[in-house]
């Protein structure tokens, strides 16, 4: 067993070490950065590696022994703050730590290029953002979750704004929307506290069934859901996302694009099933059909916006808006396959988004620009990068054996079983649009053919200039290749992931829920 390699004390304290390691590292990095900034990146990588090991230990304990309840300061919940880890959030912790670790390695050269005078500050804020995301995922306290949401949000604002220029306005828009979302969530938690007298999620979940009929519970649910939908950029509440992800430093995009929205989707699932219960969300409210149609609009709109873009990062940002619709719609289909697909899509979408943003980051690093124009002949200039880009694109389209195929397969199966043909058609439409988007880039990258060049003329692909191979630095290419390989690895092990983890997330008696 993995955790037998470590002392019993480390294994026992692993849940708190997941969060404590990056939190304490932020303090150390801030001090070391003043003395000698060359040690800042190694310390960041080590802290991410430590958090990843702790999260893997925690995941294995959950798989072998079931959910873990960790009481901070030995204060027994619901009075004290509890870290609660089960089959839903244990893999999300591993996901956050793995993405953070790989992105920290990836950031070595690109951060020196983009924000050379702010390197210590960047990595301090980086570790604080990771701390916030891990804390959001592991906490079992509703108010503590709000605090950690704000820690993560403030750190994200700082990481994006470090780029300067247009990133300032993008950050300002993000601050406004993020604050509104956090305000809605906090108001909802306030209503829950008034009615239950508790902030512990499990405790609230035990008290609420007796008072489901109260209007305060309904208002609390609406406020909390609205807050999280703003945080995850669920269309049309997505206005902050495209510019924030486009104008952020490249390494920041690689961190926030795969994680921020996916962690918010996790929080939505946790709130629905742990605090309010599936029975309340699907049977008492009976809103699921409306929300699935809302998700259909989000999927189609995000895809069409992506189709209109000529900037690689902005195109990927709008694809994320569409993918959020996948996950929200899948959960609200209210059946086993839909929830399985939406939960699995948290992991598959995070990894394929990371793969694509890393690949685009490599291209932009060499070309100094992210426009389609700089994709010309990129297959010759950067063959390894483009091989990884193809894997990420195929996963986003939904081509086997990548993980994107399997998550979309479950979602499509859930839509068919729910007789929701609108959602099924939206999934197919989005995949077709993704195919058009990426194969257009393949055409430009392989043939050098751009229909709307800067000179207004179409260059002939019959004239193929001699181009030498000029890949991005190894610090960027190696993490990219690892992520691309993980998309296939996750796809091949889909059955094990579903059986050992996601099946435990499905609420009991779901087949009777929402019918």
KAWORA-V231029 format. One line per field, one symbol per residue. ss: DSSP state (A for helix, B for strand, O for the rest). phi: phi as a letter, one per 30 degrees, with the letter a starting at -180 (. if undefined). burial: b if it has 24 or more other ideal C-beta (glycine too) atoms within 12 Angstrom, else e. A space follows every 50 residues. Layout:
ss->???
phi->???
burial->???
//
This chain:
ss->OAAAAOOAAAAAAAAAAAAAAAAAAAAAAAAAAAAOAAAAAAAAAAAAAA AAAAAAAAAAAAAAAOOBBBBAAAOOOOOOOBBBBOOOAAAAAAAAAAAA AAAAAAAAAAAAAAOAAAAAAAAAAAAAAAAAAAAAAABOBAAAAAAAAA AAAAAAAAAAAOOOOAAAAAAAAAAAAAAAAAAAAAAAAAAAAAAAOOOB AAAAAAAAAAAOOOAAAAAAAAAAAAAAAAAOOOOOOOOOAAAAAAAOOA AAAAAAAAAAAAAAAAAAAAAAAAAAOAAAAAAAOOOAAAAAAAAAAAAA AAAAAAAOOOBAAAAAAAAAAAAAAAAAAAAAOOOAAAAAAAAAAAAAAA AAAAAAAAAAAAAAAAAOOOBAAAAOOAAAAOAAAAAAAAAAAAAAAOOO OOAAAAAAAAAAAAAAAOOOAAAAAAAAAAAAAAAAAAAAAAAAAAAOOO OOOOOOOOOOOOOOOOOOOOOOOAAAAAAAAAAAAAAAAAAAOAAAAAAA OAAAOOOOOAAAOOO
phi->.edddceeddddceeddecddddddedddddddddaddcddedddddddd ddddddddddddddbjeccccdiidddddddccbbbddceddddeddddd dddddddedddddcbdcbdededddeddddeddddedcdccddeddeded ddddddeddddediiddddddddddddddddddedddddddddddcibcd ddddddddedbeddddddddddddddeddddcideccceddeddddcdee ddedcdddcedddddededdddccdciddddccddhcddddddddedddd dedddddddbcdddedddddeddddedddddddibddddddddddedddd ddddedddddddddddciacdeedddiddddbddeddddddddddddjcd cdddddddddddddddddhcddddddddeddddeddeddddddddccicb dbdddibcddddccddbcdbddeedcddedddddddddedddcedddddd bdedddddiddddid
burial->eebeeeeeebbebbbbbbbbbbbebbebbbebbeeebeebbebbbbbbbb bbbbbbbbbbbbbeeebbbbebeeeebbeebbbbbbbbbbbbbbbbbbbb bbbbbbbbbbbbbbbeebbbbbbbbbbbbbbbbbbbbbbbbbbbbbbbbb bbbbbbbbbbbbbeeebeebbebbbebbebbbbbbbbbbebbbebbebbb bbbbbebbeeeeeeeebbebbbbbbbbbbbbbbbbebbbbbbbbbbbbbb bbbbbbbbbbbbbbbbbbbbbbbbbbbbbbbbebbeebeebbbbbbbbbb bbbbbbbebbbbbbbbbbbbbbbbbbbbbbbbbbbbbbbbbbbbbbbbbb bbbbbbbbbbbbbbbbbeebbbbbbbbbbebbbbbbbbbbbbbbbbbbbe ebbbbbbbbbbbbbbebbebebbbebbbbbbebbbbbbebbbebbbbbbb eeeeeeeeeeeeeeeeeeeebbbebbbbbbbbbbbbbbebbeebeebbee bbbbbbbeebeebbe
//
